[in-house]
Amino acid sequence: MWIGWMEFDVLLGDVHSLKEKRSVIRPLIADLSRRTEAAAAEVGHHDLHRRALIGLSVVASDAAHVRNVLDRVDHQFAEAHPEITILSARQGLHSSED
């Protein structure tokens, strides 16, 4: 079994409250889950209204498939959401035998 993960540190646009942040982040996470085979969630910067840490994970029996999904997400995420700025992106790939 292969587990892949990716984490995006994003800067949100004109957001002035945590309530506005939720209204921007929820559709982003729903779109990530819908467009990919990954589970997505806000995983950090919960108390900052202009920043968010968005994580996603993929589990598959083939490492190449996991890499393909993560690469596709990496290339399409910023293009699909011009209202955010990606400050950094990290990813990892692990085997259940590690």
C-alpha positions as CSV (number, residue, x, y, z in Angstrom):
1,M,0.0,0.0,0.0
2,W,1.3,3.5,-0.9
3,I,0.3,6.7,0.9
4,G,0.9,10.0,-0.6
5,W,0.3,13.4,1.0
6,M,0.5,17.0,-0.1
7,E,0.3,20.2,2.0
8,F,-0.3,23.7,0.6
9,D,0.3,26.8,2.6
10,V,-2.0,29.4,1.0
11,L,-2.6,33.1,1.3
12,L,-6.2,34.0,0.8
13,G,-7.3,37.2,-1.0
14,D,-9.5,39.9,0.6
15,V,-10.5,38.0,3.7
16,H,-11.1,40.0,7.0
17,S,-12.6,37.4,9.3
18,L,-12.5,33.7,10.2
19,K,-16.1,33.5,8.9
20,E,-15.0,34.8,5.5
21,K,-12.1,32.4,5.5
22,R,-14.4,29.5,6.0
23,S,-16.5,30.7,3.0
24,V,-13.4,30.6,0.8
25,I,-11.8,27.4,2.2
26,R,-14.8,25.1,2.2
27,P,-15.3,25.4,-1.6
28,L,-11.6,24.9,-2.2
29,I,-11.5,21.7,-0.2
30,A,-14.7,20.4,-1.8
31,D,-13.3,21.1,-5.2
32,L,-10.0,19.3,-4.4
33,S,-11.9,16.2,-3.3
34,R,-14.3,16.3,-6.3
35,R,-11.6,16.8,-8.9
36,T,-9.1,14.3,-7.5
37,E,-9.1,10.9,-5.8
38,A,-7.7,12.5,-2.7
39,A,-9.1,13.3,0.8
40,A,-8.6,17.0,1.6
41,A,-8.9,19.1,4.8
42,E,-7.8,22.3,6.4
43,V,-4.9,21.1,8.6
44,G,-3.4,24.3,10.0
45,H,-3.4,28.1,10.5
46,H,-6.9,27.8,11.9
47,D,-6.6,31.0,13.9
48,L,-5.2,33.2,11.0
49,H,-7.9,34.7,8.7
50,R,-5.7,35.2,5.6
51,R,-3.7,32.0,5.7
52,A,-4.6,28.3,5.5
53,L,-2.8,25.1,5.4
54,I,-4.6,22.6,3.2
55,G,-3.6,18.9,3.3
56,L,-4.6,16.1,1.1
57,S,-3.9,12.4,1.0
58,V,-4.1,9.5,-1.5
59,V,-3.9,5.8,-0.8
60,A,-3.4,3.3,-3.6
61,S,-1.7,0.0,-4.3
62,D,0.7,1.5,-6.9
63,A,3.2,4.2,-6.2
64,A,3.1,5.5,-9.7
65,H,-0.7,6.1,-9.4
66,V,-0.2,8.1,-6.2
67,R,2.6,10.2,-7.8
68,N,0.3,10.9,-10.8
69,V,-2.5,12.1,-8.6
70,L,-0.2,14.3,-6.5
71,D,1.5,15.8,-9.6
72,R,-1.9,16.6,-11.2
73,V,-3.1,18.3,-8.0
74,D,0.1,20.3,-7.8
75,H,-0.2,21.6,-11.3
76,Q,-4.0,22.2,-11.4
77,F,-4.6,23.7,-7.9
78,A,-3.3,27.2,-8.5
79,E,-4.7,27.4,-12.0
80,A,-8.2,26.4,-10.8
81,H,-8.2,28.9,-8.0
82,P,-6.7,32.3,-9.0
83,E,-8.2,33.9,-5.8
84,I,-5.5,32.3,-3.7
85,T,-1.7,32.5,-3.6
86,I,0.3,29.4,-2.9
87,L,3.2,30.3,-0.6
88,S,4.6,26.7,-0.5
89,A,3.8,23.2,-1.3
90,R,5.3,20.0,0.1
91,Q,4.6,16.4,-0.6
92,G,5.6,12.9,0.4
93,L,5.2,9.3,-0.5
94,H,5.4,6.4,1.9
95,S,4.9,2.7,1.7
96,S,3.1,0.7,4.4
97,E,6.3,-1.3,4.7
98,D,8.4,1.7,5.7
